[in-house]
Amino acid sequence: MEQRVLGRTGRKVSVVGLGTWQLGADWGQVREEDALAVLDAAVETGVTFFDTADVYGDGRSEQLIGRYLRERPDAEVLVATKMGRRVEQRPENYTLDNFRAWTDRSRANLGTETLDLVQLHCPPTPVYSSDAVFDALDTLVAEQRIAAYAVSVETCAEALAAIARPGTASVQIILNPFRLKPLEEVLPAAAEAGVGIIARVPLASGLLSGRYTRETVFGPDDHRTYNRHGEAFDQGETFSGVEFESGLEAAAEFAELAPEGATPAQTALRWLIQQPGVTSVIPGARSPEQARANASAAQLPPLTAPVLEAVRDLYDRRIRAQVHHRW
């Protein structure tokens, strides 16, 4: 699989990584042996980048990754985790003491002395303008608790603020055919600054897979049930902020753009891979088969200009009015 340098980390990662929110919680239960099988399938298909967070299953996702990497010492994987969502979301909670405590917990969960990459986990907007926060992150690097730091953001404005910080290695942002605003300023600014871009929510919480219908029911412990209108966290995290029923109609139209031999999900991932400035895209997976199918998107030929134009037209007609002004 193609490898690209992840911004200021200087390390290469696969263009298709693995998001592991599903392996922790909030998407329904996944058995431990099934989660380990997903990690193994991803590595066997060339994935060298895992994304996790200290709150995914209250640390379960980190612990599973740590166990897997101990059992597979030959696996060369960069693990990016996140911190900041274990406390009330107030800027004053983003302190060096808390950072040390949170990273100590992640280091224990992952079984490593130095974390490869730690991302602020969609913190309150004022955090991005705090010199003290970024000084604290620099201290973590100096103390060798972390090798590099980054941010995961909700909005394009937050991304641009983070890119302007000289120590920010990468920015993780929602980007998919139903969320095009980052293409306008964020990706060009990141490329100019040498900052990596990690595309998250690449399938709009599964909408772009084309598998859902109006009759689809998600479990009560699935964020696609309990956060559909932003009840628990930012609405943009669920279906990329797109209203479910109108999203179904747009997804059906997107599915028609899939080239022969490619699924709609693979088409969405292929679209992301070829966006200038994207380093890696991190779809989740609940089964080895899904992990392998996601990884295979990297082997598809580039989408043609007419398909790319059709994606833009679909967004402008069906999606833009819902999301473009918000994030």
C-alpha positions as CSV (number, residue, x, y, z in Angstrom):
1,M,0.0,0.0,0.0
2,E,1.2,3.5,-0.7
3,Q,2.8,5.2,2.3
4,R,2.8,9.0,2.8
5,V,4.8,11.1,5.3
6,L,2.5,12.2,8.2
7,G,3.3,15.9,8.3
8,R,5.8,17.0,10.9
9,T,6.2,13.5,12.4
10,G,8.5,12.7,9.5
11,R,7.2,9.1,9.6
12,K,5.3,7.4,6.8
13,V,1.9,5.9,7.2
14,S,-0.5,4.0,4.9
15,V,-2.9,6.0,2.8
16,V,-5.7,3.9,4.3
17,G,-5.4,3.6,8.0
18,L,-7.8,2.1,10.6
19,G,-10.0,4.1,12.9
20,T,-10.7,2.1,16.1
21,W,-13.7,3.9,17.6
22,Q,-15.8,0.9,16.7
23,L,-13.5,-1.4,18.6
24,G,-14.0,0.5,21.8
25,A,-17.7,1.5,22.1
26,D,-20.5,3.7,20.7
27,W,-21.1,1.5,17.6
28,G,-22.5,-1.6,19.4
29,Q,-20.5,-4.3,21.1
30,V,-17.5,-6.0,19.5
31,R,-16.0,-9.1,21.1
32,E,-12.3,-8.9,22.0
33,E,-11.3,-11.7,19.6
34,D,-13.2,-10.0,16.8
35,A,-11.5,-6.7,17.5
36,L,-8.0,-8.4,17.4
37,A,-9.0,-10.1,14.1
38,V,-9.8,-6.7,12.6
39,L,-6.5,-5.2,13.6
40,D,-4.7,-8.3,12.2
41,A,-6.6,-8.1,8.9
42,A,-5.7,-4.4,8.5
43,V,-2.0,-5.0,9.1
44,E,-2.0,-8.0,6.7
45,T,-3.4,-5.7,3.9
46,G,-0.7,-3.1,4.4
47,V,-2.2,-0.7,7.0
48,T,0.5,0.9,9.1
49,F,-1.6,3.5,10.9
50,F,-4.1,3.0,13.8
51,D,-6.1,5.9,15.2
52,T,-7.6,5.6,18.7
53,A,-8.5,7.7,21.7
54,D,-8.4,7.3,25.5
55,V,-12.2,7.5,25.7
56,Y,-13.0,4.8,23.1
57,G,-14.6,2.2,25.4
58,D,-12.9,4.1,28.4
59,G,-9.5,2.9,27.2
60,R,-10.6,-0.5,25.7
61,S,-9.6,0.4,22.2
62,E,-6.1,1.5,23.4
63,Q,-5.7,-1.7,25.4
64,L,-6.7,-3.9,22.5
65,I,-4.2,-2.2,20.2
66,G,-1.5,-2.5,22.9
67,R,-2.2,-6.3,23.3
68,Y,-2.2,-6.8,19.5
69,L,1.2,-5.0,19.0
70,R,2.8,-7.0,21.9
71,E,1.6,-10.2,20.2
72,R,2.8,-8.9,16.8
73,P,6.1,-7.2,17.4
74,D,6.9,-7.4,13.7
75,A,3.9,-5.1,12.9
76,E,5.3,-1.6,12.0
77,V,2.3,0.6,13.0
78,L,2.2,4.2,14.0
79,V,-0.5,4.6,16.7
80,A,-2.2,8.0,17.1
81,T,-4.3,8.4,20.2
82,K,-6.2,11.4,21.6
83,M,-6.8,13.1,24.9
84,G,-9.0,15.7,26.5
85,R,-12.5,14.2,26.5
86,R,-12.3,12.6,29.9
87,V,-13.2,15.8,31.7
88,E,-15.7,18.6,31.4
89,Q,-15.0,20.5,28.2
90,R,-13.7,23.7,29.6
91,P,-10.4,25.4,28.4
92,E,-9.0,25.6,31.9
93,N,-8.9,21.8,32.1
94,Y,-6.3,21.7,29.3
95,T,-3.2,21.9,31.6
96,L,0.2,20.3,31.7
97,D,-0.7,18.3,34.9
98,N,-3.8,16.8,33.2
99,F,-1.8,16.2,30.0
100,R,0.7,14.2,32.0
101,A,-2.0,12.2,33.7
102,W,-3.9,11.5,30.5
103,T,-0.8,10.5,28.6
104,D,0.4,8.3,31.5
105,R,-2.9,6.4,31.2
106,S,-2.6,6.0,27.5
107,R,1.0,4.9,27.8
108,A,-0.1,2.2,30.2
109,N,-3.0,1.1,28.0
110,L,-0.8,0.9,24.9
111,G,2.2,-0.6,26.7
112,T,4.7,2.0,25.5
113,E,7.0,4.5,27.0
114,T,6.6,7.1,24.3
115,L,3.3,7.6,22.5
116,D,3.8,8.0,18.7
117,L,1.3,10.8,18.3
118,V,-1.2,12.4,20.7
119,Q,-4.0,14.5,19.4
120,L,-6.1,17.0,21.3
121,H,-9.6,15.5,21.0
122,C,-11.8,18.2,19.6
123,P,-11.2,20.6,22.5
124,P,-13.1,23.8,23.1
125,T,-12.3,26.4,20.5
126,P,-10.4,28.8,22.8
127,V,-7.8,26.0,23.4
128,Y,-6.4,26.6,19.9
129,S,-5.4,30.1,20.8
130,S,-3.8,29.3,24.1
131,D,0.0,29.5,24.1
132,A,0.1,27.7,27.5
133,V,-1.6,24.6,25.9
134,F,1.0,24.4,23.1
135,D,3.8,25.0,25.5
136,A,2.5,22.1,27.6
137,L,2.4,19.9,24.5
138,D,6.0,20.9,23.7
139,T,6.9,19.9,27.3
140,L,5.4,16.4,26.8
141,V,7.7,16.0,23.7
142,A,10.7,17.2,25.7
143,E,9.9,14.7,28.5
144,Q,9.6,11.9,25.8
145,R,6.1,11.0,26.9
146,I,5.1,11.7,23.3
147,A,7.0,11.8,20.1
148,A,4.7,14.4,18.4
149,Y,1.4,16.1,18.9
150,A,-1.6,17.0,16.7
151,V,-5.2,18.0,16.9
152,S,-8.5,16.6,15.9
153,V,-10.9,19.4,15.0
154,E,-14.6,20.0,14.4
155,T,-14.3,23.1,12.2
156,C,-12.2,24.5,9.4
157,A,-11.4,27.6,11.5
158,E,-10.0,25.4,14.3
159,A,-7.9,23.5,11.8
160,L,-6.4,26.7,10.4
161,A,-5.6,27.9,13.9
162,A,-3.8,24.6,14.7
163,I,-1.9,24.6,11.4
164,A,-0.4,28.0,12.3
165,R,1.2,26.4,15.4
166,P,4.8,25.4,14.6
167,G,4.6,22.2,16.6
168,T,1.4,20.8,15.2
169,A,2.3,17.6,13.3
170,S,-1.1,16.8,11.7
171,V,-4.7,17.8,11.7
172,Q,-7.6,15.3,11.8
173,I,-10.7,16.6,10.3
174,I,-14.0,15.3,8.9
175,L,-13.7,15.1,5.2
176,N,-15.7,13.0,2.7
177,P,-17.9,13.5,-0.3
178,F,-20.6,15.0,2.0
179,R,-18.1,17.4,3.7
180,L,-16.1,19.4,1.2
181,K,-15.4,22.6,2.9
182,P,-11.9,21.6,4.1
183,L,-10.8,21.4,0.5
184,E,-11.1,25.2,0.2
185,E,-8.6,26.4,2.7
186,V,-7.5,23.7,5.2
187,L,-5.8,21.3,2.8
188,P,-3.9,24.0,0.9
189,A,-2.7,25.6,4.2
190,A,-1.7,22.2,5.7
191,A,0.3,21.4,2.5
192,E,2.1,24.7,2.6
193,A,3.0,24.3,6.3
194,G,4.0,20.6,6.0
195,V,1.2,19.5,8.3
196,G,-0.4,16.1,7.7
197,I,-4.1,15.7,7.1
198,I,-6.0,12.7,8.5
199,A,-9.4,12.4,7.0
200,R,-11.9,11.1,9.6
201,V,-15.6,10.1,9.3
202,P,-14.8,9.2,5.7
203,L,-18.0,7.3,5.1
204,A,-20.3,9.8,6.9
205,S,-20.9,7.2,9.6
206,G,-21.7,4.6,7.0
207,L,-24.1,6.7,4.9
208,L,-21.7,6.6,2.0
209,S,-21.6,2.8,2.0
210,G,-25.1,2.8,0.5
211,R,-26.2,0.0,2.8
212,Y,-28.7,1.9,4.9
213,T,-32.5,2.4,4.2
214,R,-35.3,4.2,6.0
215,E,-35.9,0.9,7.8
216,T,-32.4,0.6,9.2
217,V,-32.4,0.5,13.0
218,F,-29.2,1.2,15.0
219,G,-28.8,-0.1,18.5
220,P,-29.5,2.1,21.5
221,D,-25.7,2.2,22.4
222,D,-24.8,3.4,18.8
223,H,-24.2,7.1,18.4
224,R,-26.2,6.9,15.2
225,T,-29.2,6.5,17.5
226,Y,-28.4,8.7,20.5
227,N,-26.4,11.6,18.8
228,R,-28.4,12.0,15.6
229,H,-29.2,15.6,16.5
230,G,-26.1,16.3,18.6
231,E,-27.5,15.2,21.9
232,A,-24.2,13.8,23.3
233,F,-21.5,15.5,21.3
234,D,-21.0,17.6,18.1
235,Q,-23.7,16.7,15.6
236,G,-21.2,16.7,12.8
237,E,-19.7,13.5,14.2
238,T,-22.8,11.6,13.2
239,F,-23.6,11.2,9.5
240,S,-21.3,14.2,9.1
241,G,-24.1,16.4,10.2
242,V,-26.3,15.4,7.3
243,E,-30.0,14.7,8.1
244,F,-30.5,11.0,7.8
245,E,-33.3,10.7,5.3
246,S,-32.0,13.3,2.9
247,G,-28.6,11.7,3.4
248,L,-30.0,8.4,2.2
249,E,-31.2,10.0,-1.0
250,A,-27.8,11.6,-1.6
251,A,-26.0,8.3,-0.8
252,A,-28.1,6.5,-3.4
253,E,-27.1,9.0,-6.0
254,F,-23.4,8.7,-4.9
255,A,-23.6,4.9,-5.2
256,E,-24.3,5.3,-8.9
257,L,-20.9,6.9,-9.3
258,A,-19.0,3.8,-8.2
259,P,-16.8,2.4,-11.0
260,E,-17.3,-1.2,-12.0
261,G,-15.9,-3.5,-9.4
262,A,-15.8,-1.0,-6.6
263,T,-18.4,-0.6,-3.8
264,P,-19.7,2.9,-2.9
265,A,-17.6,2.8,0.3
266,Q,-14.4,2.0,-1.7
267,T,-15.3,4.8,-4.1
268,A,-15.6,7.3,-1.2
269,L,-12.2,6.2,0.2
270,R,-10.6,6.4,-3.3
271,W,-12.0,9.9,-3.7
272,L,-10.3,10.9,-0.4
273,I,-7.0,9.3,-1.2
274,Q,-6.6,11.4,-4.3
275,Q,-7.5,14.7,-2.7
276,P,-4.3,16.8,-2.7
277,G,-2.9,17.1,0.8
278,V,-4.6,14.1,2.4
279,T,-2.1,11.9,4.2
280,S,-4.3,9.1,5.4
281,V,-8.0,8.2,5.6
282,I,-9.1,6.2,8.7
283,P,-12.3,4.2,8.1
284,G,-13.4,2.0,10.9
285,A,-14.2,-1.7,10.6
286,R,-16.2,-4.2,12.7
287,S,-15.0,-7.3,10.8
288,P,-11.9,-8.5,9.1
289,E,-13.7,-8.6,5.8
290,Q,-14.6,-4.9,6.2
291,A,-11.1,-4.0,7.1
292,R,-9.8,-5.8,4.0
293,A,-12.4,-4.2,1.7
294,N,-11.5,-0.7,3.0
295,A,-7.8,-1.3,2.5
296,S,-8.3,-2.4,-1.1
297,A,-9.6,1.0,-2.0
298,A,-6.0,2.1,-2.1
299,Q,-5.5,-0.3,-5.1
300,L,-8.3,1.2,-7.2
301,P,-7.4,3.4,-10.2
302,P,-7.9,7.1,-9.7
303,L,-11.5,8.3,-10.2
304,T,-12.0,10.1,-13.5
305,A,-12.6,13.8,-13.9
306,P,-16.3,13.3,-14.7
307,V,-16.8,11.3,-11.4
308,L,-15.0,14.0,-9.4
309,E,-17.2,16.7,-11.0
310,A,-20.3,14.6,-10.3
311,V,-19.3,14.4,-6.6
312,R,-19.0,18.2,-6.4
313,D,-22.4,18.6,-8.1
314,L,-24.1,16.2,-5.8
315,Y,-22.7,18.0,-2.8
316,D,-23.7,21.4,-4.1
317,R,-27.3,20.2,-4.8
318,R,-28.1,18.0,-1.9
319,I,-25.6,18.6,1.0
320,R,-24.0,22.0,1.0
321,A,-26.9,23.9,2.5
322,Q,-27.0,21.5,5.5
323,V,-23.3,21.5,6.5
324,H,-21.1,24.1,4.7
325,H,-21.9,27.0,7.0
326,R,-21.6,25.1,10.2
327,W,-18.2,23.4,10.1
